[in-house]
Amino acid sequence: MKILLFSTLYPSAVRPIHGIFVETRLRELLKTGEVQAKVVAPVPWFPFKAARFGSYAKFAATPRMEQRNGVEVHHPRYLLPPKVGMNIAPYALALGALPTLRRLQRNGFDFDLIDAHYYYPDGVAAALLAKWLGKPFVVTARGSDLNLISQYPRPRKLILQAAEQAASSIGVCQALMDKLAELGANPSKLNVLRNGVDLERFVPEDRQAARERLGLPKEGSYLLMVANLVELKGHHIAIQALAHLPGVTLLIAGAGPEQAALKALAARTGVADRVHWAGLVPQDELKWWYSAANALALCSSREGWPNVLLEAMACGTPVLSTNVSGTPDMVNSPVAGELLESRSAQALVKAWTQLQARSPARAATRAHAETFSWMATTQGQLQLFGRVRHAQACVDHR
């Protein structure tokens, strides 16, 4: 079976962790040996690579084609004008990617279906490409595409049109498929295939050894956050909570536009000396940070299926998370951690206190994570994609 994965959420040489969860799911699928795949991951066109242009410069520096983990990845450009970009993005995406898809077909990769990720604009663009090329497609919803973007009338209309045209929709948690059904999608086309966790990459390391490796004092308690520094992730809540958690150090792994404001907040709150800024941490190094911490905090206002929770648990570290979308499906056991009663510093302090009093064994937390392997998701994909290919073959032979 030949799959064309289509998404703007995919890592590249210049943004190696962008959409890493999409790449991981594909890698697990390819391990079966039953699928061939190529990736088309468009990026917005931008003319300048100078660092002063920030994230836009990374678009310009993205290679047109690269090999990642043995997979051929193409990065065609598309125009995304300011202010009107949200409304025209699906059409710009589709038109920018179409020549690449046609070239792949001419060169012998006549894919059986398009596997799109993120409903808007990517899934809507995939619907256009599928129509133009006469191919079936599936779309995976991942969070804000349905929880946030569908609040706008035109994107909501286009999302529903794409869902009607799609052979199937996939949600990384039940809450997302419930949301799509609530918007008006056909429930018979909705499937839940949750993300798994890489149990070979994320393993428990000795806590004291991890702290020594990272240059952290071996004594004391550590609360970790692994997330982009943007408001919706709730770093400000953890910083505010720190004032009520004496002896606890907050470790922050991530980068983003809120860093200066968060540092200022830490200074105003009087906890700046207990906040450690790790910056962006490569995937292969994250296990050391997870293992060094007593708990991971996720204070998001919205999520789909936040992989960091499973990654931390796979390293034997319990989690403290807001109760949003897929998080209750993961934090569903005392050994997994605590769900916050509200998105507030007070709730985080209470959850930390309860967790430390219970102090689940690291081996038990790891065992909980092991119930979220990729095997079920991979088999679910194979079965779903097989049904889609068979249905298309029946149509083609009429």
N, C-alpha and C positions, 0 to 999 in steps of 0.2 A: 504494500500500500504506500502511495506517495502523498505526503502531506505538505502543503504550503502554509507555514505559520506566518500570520500577518499581524503585526502590532507595532505601535510606536513604543510600547513598553518592552524593551529588550536591551540587554547590555551591549556595550561597544568598547573599543579600545580606550576611548576617552571618558566613557561613563560606565565603568566596569560593574557597578552594582545596580544600575538603573534597570528595573524590571527583572531582577535576578530570579524571582519566583517563577516567571514565565519560562526562562531558560531552564531552570531546574526541572520543571514538569516535562519539558521536551526531552531533556537528557534522560530522564527516567523512562520515558516512552521508547526512546531509541535503544535502550539497553535490551529490550525484548528481541531485537533483531527482526521484528515483523514490520517495521516502518522505515521508510526513507523520508528525509525531510530537508527542506531548504527554508530559509527565513528571509522575509522581506520586512524590514523595520525602518520605515521612512523617518527622516528628520527634517525639520523646517530649514528652508534655504536661508543662509546668511553669508554675506560676502567676506567678512573679516575674521581672522584667527587671533588677533591680538588679545592678550589676557585682559585688557581693560574693558572688553565687552562682556566679560563674565560668562554666564551659561550660554549665551548666544555664540560666543567664540567656539565653544565645544561642539555646537552643531556644525560649524564650518570645518572643524578639525576632524570630524567623524569620517573614517574611510568609506569610499563608495562600496567596497566589498572587503570582507575579511573572513577568516576562518576562526571560529570559536569552538573549542572542544570538538574539533572534527566536523563541525557543521558550517556550511556555507551561508554567510549572512550578508544580505544586500541592504544598503542604506540609500535608496533614492531620495532626492530632494522634492519638497513640495512648498508652494508659496503659502504663507500664513500672514496676511496683512493685519496690522494692529487694529484693535477695536471691533472689526467685523469678523475676526478670525474664527470665533466660536461657531458662527452660523454657517460659514462656508467650509470649515475644516474638513468635513467628510468628503466633499466634492474635490477639494484640493488634494487630499490624501489619495483618493482613488485615481485621479488624473496623473498625479506624480508617480504612482506606483505601477500604473498599467503597462508602460513600455518594458519595465523590468519583468513583470509576469509573462508578458508575451515573448520576451527574449528567452526566458527560462524554458518555455514551451517549445520554442523553435530549436533550442539546443538539447532537446530530448527529455526534459523534466516535465512531462505532461501530468501534473498532479491530479489526484483523485478528488481532493476537496481542500477548501480553505479553512484553516483553524485560526480564527480571529480572537484576539484578547482585548477586553475593555470595550464596552458597548458604544460609547460615544467619545470621539468620532470614529474610532477604529472599526467597530462592528457595522456601523452604517456605511462606511467606505467599503468594507468587505462585501456588503450586500450589493453595492454598485458593481464591484469587480466581478462578483459571482454571476450577476445578470449579464454583463458584457461578454464574459468568457464561457457562459453555459456550464458553470460548475456549482455544486452544492457547497454550503458553508455552515459552520457552527460558530457560535460566539460564546466566550466565557466572560461573565460579569464578575468584576473584582472588587467593587465597593462604591467609591464615590461616583462612578458612572451611572449607577442607579440611585444611590442614596442622596446625591446632590444634583447632578446635572439634569436628571429627569424632572426636577422641579420647574425647569424652564419649558414653556409650551412647545416651541419648535423642536428642540432636541427630544422632548418626550414623544412627539408625534413621529419623528424619524426613528427613534429607538423601537417603537411599537411596530412600525412598518418593517424594520429589519428583523424583528422577532417573528413576525408573521411569515416572512420570506425564508428565514433560516430553517435548515433541516432540524436543528436542535439548539437550545440555549443551555449553557452550563453555568451553575453558580458555585462558588467556592464554599458557600454555606447555605443552609436552608433559608435563612432570612432574606438573602438576595433573590432567590427564586420566588419567595412569598411576595416580595416587593414587585417583581416583574409581573406576577399574576395579578396583583392588585392594580397595576397600571393597565391591565387588559390583555396580557399575553395569553395564548392558549396553554393551559396547564399541562396538556398531554405532551408538549414539546419541551418541558422544563425538567432538567436533571441536576442533581447535586453531586459534584465530584470535588471533595475537599482537597486542599493542598496537604501533602505529607511533609515529613521532615527527613533530611539527610542524616541518617543515624550513624553513618561512617565519618562524616565531617564533624558533626556536633556530638562530642563525647565528653564525659566528665573527666576533668583533670584535677589533680590534687590541689585543694584550695590554697594551701600555703605556698606550693610551688608556683601556682598561677600568679599569686600576688608578687612573689619575688621576681618572676619573669617580667612583670609589668612595672616593676619599680615602685610598688605600693607597700606601705607598712603592713606587716603580717597580722598585726593585732587590729581590733576594731571591726565595725560592721560596715558593709558596703551595699548601697542600693544602686542598681544599674539602669540606665535608659539607653536603648539602641534605636535611634530614629532620626530622621531629618529634623533639623531645627526649624520647624514651622509651627504656627499656633495650634493647629488641630491635634498635634501630638501631645500637647500638655506638659511640656518641660517646666513651664512656670508653676504648675501645680506642685511638682516634685520639689522645686526650689523653695516654695512657700512652706511646704510640709517639713522641710529640713530644719526650719527654725524650732520645730516642736519635737525633733528627733535628735537629742544630744548624743554625741559619740558616733553618729552615722555620717559617712561620706557618700556623696552622690557622684557616681561616675557617668559621664555623658559621652557616648560614642555616636558621632554624627556631625554634620555641618549643615549650614543653611542660613537664610536671611535673618533669622531671629537671634543669632548668636550675640550680637552687641547688646540688644535689649535684655536678653537673659543674664548676661554678665552684670549689667547694671542692676537688675533685680536682685541678683545674689548679693551685690555690694550693699544695696539699700536694706536688705533683709538681715544683713550681718552674718551671712554664711559663705561668703566668697572663698574663705580658706578651707571650706569643706566641700567644694565642688571641683572635680577633676575633669578637665576638658580633653578628651582623647582624640578628637577629630574623627575623620573617616577611618574606619577600621576595615581592612580587607577581610573577605569572608573566611579565609583560612586561619585568620588570627582571632576571630570572634570567640571561639571556644574558650580561650584563655580569659577573656573578660567575663563571659558567662560563669565560668568556674570560680573566678575570684570573688564574685558577688554573693551576698546572702539572699538577694531577691532581685528580680527584674520588675521594673514598673512600666506600665503602658497606660497613659492617661488620655487617650485619644477621644475626641468628640464623635468620630465616626471611623469605621474600619470595614473591611471585607472579611478577610481571613488573615490576621496579622501573624506572619510566620515567625516573628521574633519570639512569640510566646512558646511555640513548640521547640525552637532552637535552644532557648534557655532551659526548658524542662529536659531536653535531651542531654544537656550538660549537667543535669542533676540540680538545677536551680529553680525553685518555685517562683511564681509570678504574682504580681498585683496588677489587676487590670480593670478598666472601666467595662461596664456591661453593655457592649455594643455589638450588633450583628453577630459574627461568628464566635466572639470570645466566650460566651457561655458554653458552647460546644466543646471548647478546649479546657476551660477551667471548670471542670465538672466533678472534681474529686478533691478531698482535703489535701492530698499529696501534691496536687497541681498548684495550689495557691489560693488566692482570695479574689473575689470580684468586689469592686468598690461599690458602696451603697449609693454614691453620687460622684459626680466629677468635681471633686473639691479636695483641698489640702487636708481638711479634717477627716474626710473619708479615707484618704491615703494613709494618714497617721494611724487611724483605727485599724486598717487592714494590715499594716506593717506590725503593729503591736500584737494582733491576733495571730499572725503567721509566726512571729518569733516565739510566742508562747507555745505554739504547737510544734514548731521546728521539725517538719517532715524529713525523714531520712532521704538523703540524696539518691540512694539506689531506688527508692520507691517512686520518686519524682521521675527518674529516668525510665523506670518501667512503665509509667503512665504515658510518657512520650512515645514509647515503642509501640503503643496501640495505634499510632498515627503514621505508620509507614506508608510509603508510596505505592505499595503493591496493589491495594484495592483501587486506587485512583487510576493507575496505569491499566489495569484490567478493564476498568469501566470505560476508559477512553478507547481501548482496542475494540470492545464490543460495540460502542456507540458509533465509532468511525466505520466499523465494518457494516453496520446496518445502513448507514448513510450511503456508503459506496454501493451496496447491493441495490438500494432503492433507486439510485441514479442509473445503475446499469439496466434496471428494468425499464426506466423511462427512455434510455437511449436506444433500446432494442424494440421499442414499439413501432 
